[in-house]
């Protein structure tokens, strides 16, 4: 009897072992097939990218191979394919951003060399673009100075920030702490609709309505003023400030507000002494993002400004507007060539670096806010 039991147990163990080996073999085969499909996806996508950069007529072939392998992988190995596609898209985004950075910096090198200046016997590339105010791409000596455009960008940005920051923070505070639910449901989508209006529409309204009115009221010669360009750009940046600031204010824990009210403070005192200080980092990030939007605005500035790359006299005169970094690119890229085109790339580099610094600053401030409100050490 014991021998029969041992024999049956042996057969069972053998069957189980065989099943385990088959399962393992099947898993190995599945893993190999999935790896092969993923490899084909990666190689074909890389080939498509190389073909695109080389402007090859055969670019479509590796791209079709990528689509086909992705479809097969999605049907048979959906999880692995999804992870691979997500990874590839992330890597492609980083790669494209890197290529853009390399391209704009590389294209700006010739004019940076051309505008070199000597300081204490040392040649500093591009220094003359930031110390002399003349931009003249026609008559010798040819000069490509960024000073007038940087001045115009700073003027527009300061005015836009003065419009968007107080209005945006006030509107966010109203939506978050004061407005009833029904009013919030109407006002917030209305504010966000402003972000969907094309910038050229803002610029056209500014050019046809604000420009003539300002020219008559302030008796200026011609149209174009930093003041009204800044106001228009500030209204365009308003939805960004309102949205981000409202999220920051809403993230303040309700227990902090309730505790303040329980101590006998009024709603206004609670908002000014508890809610705003607790959400200060997020509100600051909202303002910085609005400033980034103002710096990068193109069409409104291009339509409303005069298009003359020179400084205003005096420098603080906001009733005349000449040119900004974005508007000079939009106004000249179609006919520019040689060093003038390279100078436009320098303007792009300045904009890129400025907005990058502001974005990093806003992200850091927002991270500090989450860390503070989350109680992290």
RAMOBEL-V387202 format. One record per residue. N is the residue number from 1. RES is the residue in one small letter. PSI is psi in radians with two decimals (none if undefined). NEAR is the number of other ideal C-beta (glycine too) atoms within 8 Angstrom. Layout:
n=N res=RES psi=PSI near=NEAR
n=N res=RES psi=PSI near=NEAR
//
This chain:
n=1 res=x psi=-0.76 near=4
n=2 res=x psi=-0.61 near=5
n=3 res=x psi=-0.69 near=6
n=4 res=x psi=-0.72 near=7
n=5 res=x psi=-0.77 near=8
n=6 res=x psi=-0.69 near=8
n=7 res=x psi=-0.72 near=8
n=8 res=x psi=-0.71 near=8
n=9 res=x psi=-0.64 near=8
n=10 res=x psi=-0.73 near=8
n=11 res=x psi=-0.67 near=8
n=12 res=x psi=-0.80 near=8
n=13 res=x psi=-0.67 near=8
n=14 res=x psi=-0.73 near=8
n=15 res=x psi=-0.71 near=8
n=16 res=x psi=-0.75 near=8
n=17 res=x psi=-0.73 near=8
n=18 res=x psi=-0.70 near=8
n=19 res=x psi=-0.68 near=8
n=20 res=x psi=-0.74 near=8
n=21 res=x psi=-0.71 near=8
n=22 res=x psi=-0.74 near=8
n=23 res=x psi=-0.75 near=8
n=24 res=x psi=-0.73 near=8
n=25 res=x psi=-0.72 near=8
n=26 res=x psi=-0.71 near=8
n=27 res=x psi=-0.70 near=8
n=28 res=x psi=-0.75 near=8
n=29 res=x psi=-0.72 near=8
n=30 res=x psi=-0.75 near=9
n=31 res=x psi=-0.68 near=8
n=32 res=x psi=-0.76 near=8
n=33 res=x psi=-0.75 near=10
n=34 res=x psi=-0.72 near=13
n=35 res=x psi=-0.66 near=8
n=36 res=x psi=-0.76 near=8
n=37 res=x psi=-0.74 near=14
n=38 res=x psi=-0.68 near=12
n=39 res=x psi=-0.74 near=8
n=40 res=x psi=-0.72 near=10
n=41 res=x psi=-0.82 near=16
n=42 res=x psi=-0.81 near=10
n=43 res=x psi=-0.74 near=9
n=44 res=x psi=-0.69 near=13
n=45 res=x psi=-0.69 near=13
n=46 res=x psi=-0.70 near=9
n=47 res=x psi=-0.69 near=11
n=48 res=x psi=-0.69 near=12
n=49 res=x psi=-0.77 near=10
n=50 res=x psi=-0.74 near=8
n=51 res=x psi=-0.65 near=12
n=52 res=x psi=-0.77 near=9
n=53 res=x psi=-0.56 near=7
n=54 res=x psi=0.01 near=6
n=55 res=x psi=0.86 near=4
n=56 res=x psi=2.54 near=7
n=57 res=x psi=-0.24 near=4
n=58 res=x psi=0.17 near=7
n=59 res=x psi=-0.55 near=10
n=60 res=x psi=-0.50 near=7
n=61 res=x psi=-0.94 near=8
n=62 res=x psi=-0.50 near=15
n=63 res=x psi=-0.71 near=12
n=64 res=x psi=-0.67 near=8
n=65 res=x psi=-0.68 near=11
n=66 res=x psi=-0.78 near=12
n=67 res=x psi=-0.74 near=8
n=68 res=x psi=-0.81 near=8
n=69 res=x psi=-0.61 near=12
n=70 res=x psi=-0.71 near=11
n=71 res=x psi=-0.77 near=8
n=72 res=x psi=-0.78 near=9
n=73 res=x psi=-0.65 near=16
n=74 res=x psi=-0.61 near=10
n=75 res=x psi=-0.72 near=6
n=76 res=x psi=-0.63 near=9
n=77 res=x psi=1.23 near=11
n=78 res=x psi=-0.77 near=9
n=79 res=x psi=-0.86 near=6
n=80 res=x psi=-0.68 near=10
n=81 res=x psi=-0.71 near=15
n=82 res=x psi=-0.78 near=9
n=83 res=x psi=-0.74 near=8
n=84 res=x psi=-0.78 near=12
n=85 res=x psi=-0.74 near=10
n=86 res=x psi=-0.75 near=8
n=87 res=x psi=-0.75 near=8
n=88 res=x psi=-0.72 near=11
n=89 res=x psi=-0.68 near=8
n=90 res=x psi=-0.81 near=8
n=91 res=x psi=-0.66 near=8
n=92 res=x psi=-0.69 near=10
n=93 res=x psi=-0.80 near=8
n=94 res=x psi=-0.72 near=8
n=95 res=x psi=-0.77 near=9
n=96 res=x psi=-0.76 near=8
n=97 res=x psi=-0.74 near=8
n=98 res=x psi=-0.71 near=8
n=99 res=x psi=-0.68 near=9
n=100 res=x psi=-0.77 near=8
n=101 res=x psi=-0.82 near=9
n=102 res=x psi=-0.71 near=8
n=103 res=x psi=-0.87 near=8
n=104 res=x psi=-0.61 near=12
n=105 res=x psi=-0.71 near=9
n=106 res=x psi=-0.71 near=7
n=107 res=x psi=-0.37 near=10
n=108 res=x psi=-0.15 near=14
n=109 res=x psi=-0.77 near=9
n=110 res=x psi=-0.78 near=9
n=111 res=x psi=-0.48 near=15
n=112 res=x psi=-0.71 near=13
n=113 res=x psi=-0.70 near=9
n=114 res=x psi=-0.66 near=8
n=115 res=x psi=0.54 near=13
n=116 res=x psi=2.64 near=12
n=117 res=x psi=2.64 near=9
n=118 res=x psi=2.22 near=8
n=119 res=x psi=2.03 near=7
n=120 res=x psi=0.72 near=4
n=121 res=x psi=0.05 near=4
n=122 res=x psi=2.23 near=6
n=123 res=x psi=2.14 near=6
n=124 res=x psi=1.96 near=9
n=125 res=x psi=2.32 near=8
n=126 res=x psi=0.01 near=12
n=127 res=x psi=-0.63 near=11
n=128 res=x psi=-0.39 near=11
n=129 res=x psi=-0.30 near=15
n=130 res=x psi=0.07 near=9
n=131 res=x psi=-0.25 near=7
n=132 res=x psi=2.50 near=8
n=133 res=x psi=0.14 near=8
n=134 res=x psi=2.26 near=7
n=135 res=x psi=1.99 near=11
n=136 res=x psi=1.85 near=8
n=137 res=x psi=0.14 near=9
n=138 res=x psi=-1.08 near=4
n=139 res=x psi=2.44 near=4
n=140 res=x psi=2.63 near=3
n=141 res=x psi=2.35 near=4
n=142 res=x psi=2.25 near=9
n=143 res=x psi=2.45 near=10
n=144 res=x psi=1.49 near=14
n=145 res=x psi=2.42 near=13
n=146 res=x psi=-0.08 near=13
n=147 res=x psi=-0.85 near=12
n=148 res=x psi=-0.69 near=14
n=149 res=x psi=-0.64 near=15
n=150 res=x psi=-0.71 near=11
n=151 res=x psi=-0.81 near=11
n=152 res=x psi=-0.71 near=17
n=153 res=x psi=-0.73 near=12
n=154 res=x psi=-0.76 near=8
n=155 res=x psi=-0.84 near=12
n=156 res=x psi=-0.72 near=17
n=157 res=x psi=-0.74 near=13
n=158 res=x psi=-0.76 near=9
n=159 res=x psi=-0.74 near=16
n=160 res=x psi=-0.67 near=18
n=161 res=x psi=-0.66 near=13
n=162 res=x psi=-0.45 near=10
n=163 res=x psi=-0.86 near=13
n=164 res=x psi=-0.63 near=16
n=165 res=x psi=-1.01 near=11
n=166 res=x psi=-0.73 near=7
n=167 res=x psi=-0.75 near=11
n=168 res=x psi=-0.79 near=17
n=169 res=x psi=-0.71 near=13
n=170 res=x psi=-0.78 near=8
n=171 res=x psi=-0.70 near=13
n=172 res=x psi=-0.70 near=17
n=173 res=x psi=-0.68 near=14
n=174 res=x psi=-0.82 near=10
n=175 res=x psi=-0.64 near=13
n=176 res=x psi=-0.65 near=10
n=177 res=x psi=-0.40 near=9
n=178 res=x psi=-0.80 near=7
n=179 res=x psi=2.42 near=8
n=180 res=x psi=2.85 near=5
n=181 res=x psi=-0.69 near=6
n=182 res=x psi=-0.70 near=6
n=183 res=x psi=-0.71 near=8
n=184 res=x psi=-0.68 near=10
n=185 res=x psi=-0.40 near=8
n=186 res=x psi=-0.77 near=8
n=187 res=x psi=-0.79 near=12
n=188 res=x psi=-0.82 near=11
n=189 res=x psi=-0.57 near=8
n=190 res=x psi=-0.69 near=8
n=191 res=x psi=-0.72 near=12
n=192 res=x psi=-0.40 near=10
n=193 res=x psi=-0.54 near=8
n=194 res=x psi=-0.58 near=11
n=195 res=x psi=-0.38 near=8
n=196 res=x psi=-0.15 near=5
n=197 res=x psi=2.22 near=8
n=198 res=x psi=2.53 near=6
n=199 res=x psi=-0.50 near=11
n=200 res=x psi=-0.51 near=9
n=201 res=x psi=-0.77 near=8
n=202 res=x psi=-0.81 near=15
n=203 res=x psi=-0.68 near=15
n=204 res=x psi=-0.73 near=9
n=205 res=x psi=-0.74 near=10
n=206 res=x psi=-0.69 near=15
n=207 res=x psi=-0.69 near=11
n=208 res=x psi=-0.42 near=7
n=209 res=x psi=-1.05 near=8
n=210 res=x psi=-0.71 near=12
n=211 res=x psi=-0.99 near=14
n=212 res=x psi=-0.68 near=9
n=213 res=x psi=-0.77 near=8
n=214 res=x psi=-0.66 near=14
n=215 res=x psi=-0.68 near=11
n=216 res=x psi=-0.75 near=7
n=217 res=x psi=-0.72 near=6
n=218 res=x psi=0.07 near=8
n=219 res=x psi=0.85 near=5
n=220 res=x psi=2.77 near=10
n=221 res=x psi=1.95 near=2
n=222 res=x psi=-3.13 near=6
n=223 res=x psi=2.96 near=11
n=224 res=x psi=1.91 near=11
n=225 res=x psi=2.48 near=15
n=226 res=x psi=-0.53 near=14
n=227 res=x psi=-0.91 near=11
n=228 res=x psi=-0.48 near=13
n=229 res=x psi=-0.75 near=17
n=230 res=x psi=-0.68 near=18
n=231 res=x psi=-0.79 near=12
n=232 res=x psi=-0.78 near=15
n=233 res=x psi=-0.62 near=18
n=234 res=x psi=-0.71 near=16
n=235 res=x psi=-0.58 near=11
n=236 res=x psi=-0.57 near=16
n=237 res=x psi=-0.19 near=16
n=238 res=x psi=-0.79 near=16
n=239 res=x psi=-0.66 near=11
n=240 res=x psi=-0.81 near=14
n=241 res=x psi=-0.78 near=18
n=242 res=x psi=-0.81 near=15
n=243 res=x psi=-0.89 near=12
n=244 res=x psi=-0.73 near=12
n=245 res=x psi=-0.65 near=17
n=246 res=x psi=-0.69 near=13
n=247 res=x psi=-0.70 near=9
n=248 res=x psi=-0.75 near=17
n=249 res=x psi=-0.65 near=16
n=250 res=x psi=-0.37 near=7
n=251 res=x psi=-0.11 near=10
n=252 res=x psi=2.23 near=13
n=253 res=x psi=2.38 near=6
n=254 res=x psi=-0.49 near=6
n=255 res=x psi=-0.60 near=6
n=256 res=x psi=-0.74 near=11
n=257 res=x psi=-0.77 near=12
n=258 res=x psi=-0.69 near=8
n=259 res=x psi=-0.69 near=8
n=260 res=x psi=-0.76 near=12
n=261 res=x psi=-0.61 near=10
n=262 res=x psi=-0.42 near=6
n=263 res=x psi=-0.03 near=6
n=264 res=x psi=0.13 near=4
n=265 res=x psi=2.77 near=8
n=266 res=x psi=2.97 near=5
n=267 res=x psi=-0.72 near=8
n=268 res=x psi=-0.74 near=6
n=269 res=x psi=-0.65 near=9
n=270 res=x psi=-0.73 near=13
n=271 res=x psi=-0.73 near=11
n=272 res=x psi=-0.50 near=8
n=273 res=x psi=-0.31 near=9
n=274 res=x psi=-1.04 near=12
n=275 res=x psi=-0.93 near=15
n=276 res=x psi=-0.81 near=12
n=277 res=x psi=-0.67 near=7
n=278 res=x psi=-0.57 near=10
n=279 res=x psi=0.28 near=14
n=280 res=x psi=-0.70 near=9
n=281 res=x psi=-0.79 near=12
n=282 res=x psi=-0.67 near=16
n=283 res=x psi=-0.70 near=14
n=284 res=x psi=-0.71 near=10
n=285 res=x psi=-0.65 near=15
n=286 res=x psi=-0.76 near=19
n=287 res=x psi=-0.71 near=15
n=288 res=x psi=-0.69 near=13
n=289 res=x psi=-0.65 near=14
n=290 res=x psi=-0.69 near=17
n=291 res=x psi=-0.72 near=13
n=292 res=x psi=-0.68 near=12
n=293 res=x psi=-0.71 near=12
n=294 res=x psi=-0.71 near=17
n=295 res=x psi=-0.68 near=14
n=296 res=x psi=0.01 near=9
n=297 res=x psi=2.36 near=15
n=298 res=x psi=-1.04 near=11
n=299 res=x psi=-0.72 near=12
n=300 res=x psi=-0.76 near=16
n=301 res=x psi=-0.68 near=16
n=302 res=x psi=-0.72 near=13
n=303 res=x psi=-0.68 near=11
n=304 res=x psi=-0.43 near=17
n=305 res=x psi=2.91 near=14
n=306 res=x psi=-0.47 near=10
n=307 res=x psi=0.48 near=9
n=308 res=x psi=1.98 near=6
n=309 res=x psi=1.34 near=10
n=310 res=x psi=2.89 near=10
n=311 res=x psi=2.63 near=9
n=312 res=x psi=2.74 near=11
n=313 res=x psi=1.95 near=5
n=314 res=x psi=3.05 near=5
n=315 res=x psi=-0.49 near=7
n=316 res=x psi=0.14 near=4
n=317 res=x psi=1.86 near=8
n=318 res=x psi=-0.07 near=11
n=319 res=x psi=-0.05 near=9
n=320 res=x psi=2.52 near=11
n=321 res=x psi=2.28 near=16
n=322 res=x psi=-1.21 near=14
n=323 res=x psi=2.65 near=14
n=324 res=x psi=3.02 near=11
n=325 res=x psi=-0.70 near=14
n=326 res=x psi=-0.69 near=15
n=327 res=x psi=-0.57 near=15
n=328 res=x psi=-0.55 near=13
n=329 res=x psi=-0.83 near=12
n=330 res=x psi=-0.56 near=10
n=331 res=x psi=-0.41 near=9
n=332 res=x psi=-0.19 near=10
n=333 res=x psi=-0.46 near=9
n=334 res=x psi=-0.52 near=4
n=335 res=x psi=-0.05 near=5
n=336 res=x psi=2.61 near=11
n=337 res=x psi=2.91 near=5
n=338 res=x psi=-2.36 near=6
n=339 res=x psi=-0.51 near=11
n=340 res=x psi=-0.71 near=11
n=341 res=x psi=-0.71 near=11
n=342 res=x psi=-0.62 near=14
n=343 res=x psi=-0.60 near=15
n=344 res=x psi=-0.60 near=13
n=345 res=x psi=-0.58 near=12
n=346 res=x psi=-0.73 near=15
n=347 res=x psi=-0.69 near=14
n=348 res=x psi=-0.68 near=11
n=349 res=x psi=-0.76 near=11
n=350 res=x psi=-0.77 near=11
n=351 res=x psi=-0.76 near=12
n=352 res=x psi=-0.84 near=10
n=353 res=x psi=-0.73 near=8
n=354 res=x psi=-0.86 near=9
n=355 res=x psi=-0.61 near=11
n=356 res=x psi=-0.78 near=8
n=357 res=x psi=-0.75 near=8
n=358 res=x psi=-0.73 near=13
n=359 res=x psi=-0.75 near=11
n=360 res=x psi=-0.72 near=8
n=361 res=x psi=-0.73 near=9
n=362 res=x psi=-0.72 near=14
n=363 res=x psi=-0.67 near=9
n=364 res=x psi=-0.77 near=8
n=365 res=x psi=-0.72 near=13
n=366 res=x psi=-0.65 near=12
n=367 res=x psi=-0.70 near=8
n=368 res=x psi=-0.64 near=9
n=369 res=x psi=-0.83 near=15
n=370 res=x psi=-0.66 near=9
n=371 res=x psi=-0.70 near=8
n=372 res=x psi=-0.80 near=9
n=373 res=x psi=-0.43 near=10
n=374 res=x psi=-0.09 near=6
n=375 res=x psi=0.34 near=3
n=376 res=x psi=2.60 near=5
n=377 res=x psi=none near=1
//
